[in-house]
Amino acid sequence: MPAADLPEIEWDDLRYFLNLAREKSLSGAARALGTTQPTMSRRLELFEKKLGAVLFQRKPSGLELTETGRKILDHAGNMEEAALAAQRIATGSNAGISGTVRVTSAEWIGARILSPLLARFCTIHPGMGVELVTDAEVLSLTRREVDIAVRFTRFQQDGLVQRKIGSLPFALYAAPDYLERRGLPDFKRGGANAVLVAMNAALAETVAETKWLRQHFPNAHIAFRSNSRDGQAAAAASGAGLVCLPTRLAAGYRELRAITTPTPLPSRDVWLGFHRDTRAIPRVRSIVDFLAEHAHQFR
């Protein structure tokens, strides 16, 4: 087909297409883009008509890419990365240490460690603003949902710069009320007398200290689960059971007592990541350097 006869594809067409491919539903893509489901349906219909091809199959489980849709997806993703790279460079190339930087982390580390540190940073750089997002959902650095992320696992996406900034020790804790009722855990009997506070089952396989609990307390009863570290700590402080916690977090709960264990609990490495295209942006680099300088807070 001559170039003049090819359909003219706009970036907005691909942006809607990418979100539909990621969310696999009209409603999910609409939420991600801040629009409505009818608008998403209309945009998809117009894009498919423009291309003269069907991009998605409508199934009970959601939208599924057709073969044509799968072929377009890789090219659309490359275009998105190029557009975001240009935006990152343009928004930061002429900026000094001013503006707003978005940082994301787990809830407890954001509240207990990052918030005091970033507050101090803001007093040093009054022209700066920091937005801290603590959420169970992993926000994307490559899609510029955030500028800096602090996580407990290495970053897997291409184009990111990462560094290990700490390793947080964990220990086993219980409240005096629990110890009076149940006594110290019997490690030789696999914790047959123990009641536990643990991570949600959906997250347990990815959490090292939960594996430690299963190994040492195969006969214990799990009374309370939560994906919130502070939720676990509060439950244990109220006498719900034994709990594995970062020592930094447990120090904030006076009711908790550390318990000697036959083997030490695994520590969790802390990783800081940001996109390589933002490394020269002063406002981003200044926070990265500040957090690296205060890496002792993450130990």
GIVEN-V120909 format. One line per field, one symbol per residue. ss: DSSP state (H for helix, E for strand, - for the rest). phi: phi as a letter, one per 20 degrees, with the letter a starting at -180 (. if undefined). A space follows every 10 residues. Layout:
ss: ???
phi: ???
//
This chain:
ss: --HHH----- HHHHHHHHHH HHH--HHHHH HHH---HHHH HHHHHHHHHH H----EEEE- -EEEE-HHHH HHHHHHHHHH HHHHHHHHHH HH------EE EEEEE-HHHH HHHHHHHHHH HHHH---EEE EEEE------ -------EEE E--------E EEEEEEEE-E EEEEEHHHHH HH----HHH- ----EEEE-- HHHH---HHH HHHHHH---- EEEEE---HH HHHHHHH--- -EEEEEHHHH -----EEEE- -------EEE EEEEEHHH-- -HHHHHHHHH HHH-HHHH-
phi: .ggfeffeee gfgfffffff ffembfffff ffemcdfgff ffffgfffff embeeceecg epfcffffff ffgfffffff ffffffffff fdfdeeebnd ceccafgfff fedfgfffff gfffcfeecc deddbffeee ffemfbeccd cecfedffnd dcbedrbefd becbeggfff edmffeffdm mfedcddcfg gfdffedfff fffffecfde deebcaeeff fffffffenf rfbecfffff fedffedfdf cfcfffedfd ddcbfffdfe fgfffffgff fffdfffdc
//
